[in-house]
Amino acid sequence: MHKSNGSNKSMINRQGDWRTRFEFRAMIVAFIFAPFLPFIISKPLATEIIVYGLFALGFNLLLGHTGIISFGHAAYLGVGAYSAAMIVFYGEVGVWLALLAATIGGLLVAIMIGILAIKRKGAYFAMISLAIGQMFFFLTLSPLTRWTGGEDGLKLPPLSIDFPLYVNLSNQLHLYFFILTIGCLATLAQWRILNSPFGHVLRAIRENEDRIRACGYNVSRVKFLSLIFSGLFSGLAGGLLVVYLGAASINLLFWMTSGVIVMKTVLGGTHTFFGPVIGAGVFLFLRSTISEYTDRWELWLGALFMVLILLFREGIWGSLLNLIEKRFYHSKL
Amino acid sequence: MELTWEIIILQIIMGLALGAIYVILASGLSIIFGLLDVLNFAHGTFYMLGAYAVFVAISLCGNFWIAMVSAIVIVALLGGLFEITLLKRLYGTEPIYPLLLCFGFSIFMPDVIKLIFGLVGKVVEYPKIFQGAAFVGTLILPKYRIFLVVLMGVVLLALWLFMNKTDIGMIIRAATRDRLMVSCLGINVSRVWTVGFMLGVGLAALAGVIAAPMVQTIPNMGDEMTVESFVVVVIGGLGSLGGAVLGGLLLGQVVSFVSFLYPDWSNVAIFMAMAVILVVRPRGLFGEEGRA
């Protein structure tokens, strides 16, 4: 039994196996080089890349790996951020509990969107998730102003950690390493999820949903789980963002946040593991450079994105993987 | 505030007028999705372009009616150009790519408008004969709002006649059902798709034109409308014209009454209405089983 499983896997997944191994090595290399990042680019930019990289990974769990188009990821990030900020602001608890609250916040939004929309097909899910995302934006903005601070957001006092060792989070470098540590752990966790049997089912659903249903899988339940994992990671990213910014701002919940995370992910390459992180990095770097020269950043962004969709759908990391595969892997066959 | 029956009737008319805009906008979205299987994320952008086109046309010719027609034609042609040069390349890829292309367009276009017209909103005057209000007893009836309701009726009738009584309408309906069969009959389906896209975009432009005097014409006015037109078709059922009509009218009333009674909740109410409908009837009021 075990043997037949193994041989099946190598037959089906030969190409995938090569990619998996290559991406794992790339991830380790990235972990090794990440500590030097804040000395190359500015510290806030480096921190932002880690946080949004984690968010993009969580998002791509749906888009790239399960094939679900979500346009409501601002809700997971934003609700995560506000959960963390509010529990610190009103409950005066520490950073760890705040991150836990953020993750739970993301989870609750995922459960809500899942109940309403998980059985809907592509375009429908996109519309419903976008609408629910906007609902959270307006809820935070106006009826719940008294607790959320409305347009001003919630500003937190300086944060620090006592356990397991003292970290002063007002120091930009310490903050970066704290966020990097959590980001790496979360990335490993996601790697584990995607390379489990469950992860393979996700990709199978992306390729042919009807067939997987015919194989006896409860497709809706698997999708729901994928949504929940995505919500957990995105909520955690929201919590980290609050730790980094020292505040929760209403912009996080705006639909543009959902749109931008789609762009980052597509830019990096949706059908890869590590692409979203690279997409987020390149995107944030480009934004910080381009917006120095022009006020019309969105014009360039929109135009570039259209070109990307028309000509370059594999994204940066996806194209690179294809290129390396063609050069080095197929030549050996 | 006290709810007298005059106020109730006024709110109903306000809601109907708003609903008329939703209906026209969402029926365009629904036609495009039904025919091309493309979720037009740039629908609100074409709505915004309609409003700006009518502003330009009015300042050129001065007449609201000529401006209205020319604005719709210009935006429909622009939509046709968008479909032929860009969108067409993505048919046959994964369905998310046309959606993302439209999304990119919806990021790109408002900034182009900002570049041309500046950040400050433009004012489009009400057409002369519909300025002010008519008084019937103690009732106040804003003329322009009533005109919108009538216009919606006319547009829907024209759309129904076009879809059911003309050859091209019949072809569009057939291509919505089975595009392969239609192309086997020797009809150039790709051209039908272009016509369908232009029709849908033209309806979005019309919605923008008639909304222009009532709202502030700003470059990002379409963003909210994209989301709201999505809510309308989710409530009504995507791909169904009847659904778009009912969903739009329902939403108009919800917005009108909630923003009067609980102003804080006005923006949240439509999404809550959507959530309730999704729980009660997941495929939307008129949605076909299996398509959603």
Contacts between the chains, C-beta under 8 A, distances in Angstrom:
chain1	res1	chain2	res2	distance
A	63	B	96	7.7
A	69	B	96	5.2
A	69	B	99	6.9
A	115	B	279	8.0
A	116	B	275	6.0
A	116	B	278	4.9
A	116	B	279	7.0
A	117	B	278	7.1
A	119	B	282	6.7
A	120	B	282	7.2
A	120	B	292	5.6
A	121	B	291	7.6
A	121	B	292	6.2
A	122	B	95	5.7
A	122	B	96	6.8
A	123	B	33	6.7
A	123	B	37	8.0
A	123	B	39	4.0
A	123	B	95	7.3
A	123	B	99	7.0
A	123	B	238	6.9
A	124	B	234	6.9
A	124	B	238	6.5
A	124	B	292	5.2
A	126	B	39	6.3
A	126	B	99	6.7
A	127	B	39	7.0
A	127	B	230	4.0
A	127	B	231	7.8
A	127	B	233	7.2
A	127	B	234	5.4
A	127	B	238	7.8
A	128	B	234	5.9
A	128	B	274	7.5
A	128	B	278	6.8
A	130	B	227	5.9
A	130	B	230	6.2
A	131	B	227	6.0
A	131	B	230	5.9
A	131	B	231	5.2
A	131	B	234	6.8
A	131	B	271	5.3
A	131	B	274	5.7
A	132	B	271	6.5
A	132	B	275	7.2
A	134	B	227	5.2
A	134	B	271	6.2
A	135	B	268	5.9
A	135	B	271	3.5
A	135	B	272	7.0
A	135	B	275	7.6
A	138	B	267	3.9
A	138	B	268	4.7
A	138	B	271	7.4
A	139	B	268	5.4
A	141	B	267	7.6
A	142	B	264	4.9
A	142	B	265	7.5
A	142	B	267	6.6
A	142	B	268	7.4
A	143	B	264	4.8
A	143	B	265	5.5
A	143	B	268	6.3
A	255	B	223	7.3
A	255	B	227	6.8
A	259	B	103	6.3
A	259	B	107	6.9
A	262	B	100	6.9
A	262	B	103	7.2
A	266	B	100	6.6
A	296	B	111	5.3
A	296	B	114	7.1
A	296	B	115	6.2
A	298	B	107	5.5
A	298	B	108	7.4
A	298	B	110	7.3
A	298	B	111	4.5
A	299	B	108	6.1
A	299	B	111	3.7
A	299	B	112	6.3
A	299	B	115	6.9
A	301	B	107	5.9
A	301	B	108	7.7
A	302	B	104	5.1
A	302	B	105	6.8
A	302	B	106	7.6
A	302	B	107	3.5
A	302	B	108	2.7
A	302	B	109	7.3
A	302	B	111	6.7
A	303	B	104	7.6
A	303	B	108	5.3
A	305	B	100	7.5
A	305	B	103	7.6
A	305	B	104	3.8
A	305	B	107	6.7
A	305	B	108	7.8
A	306	B	86	6.8
A	306	B	101	5.9
A	306	B	104	4.0
A	306	B	105	6.4
A	306	B	108	6.6
A	308	B	104	7.8
A	309	B	90	7.2
A	309	B	97	5.6
A	309	B	100	5.1
A	309	B	101	4.8
A	309	B	104	6.1
A	310	B	86	6.6
A	310	B	89	6.0
A	310	B	90	7.2
A	310	B	101	7.0
A	313	B	93	7.1
A	313	B	97	6.4
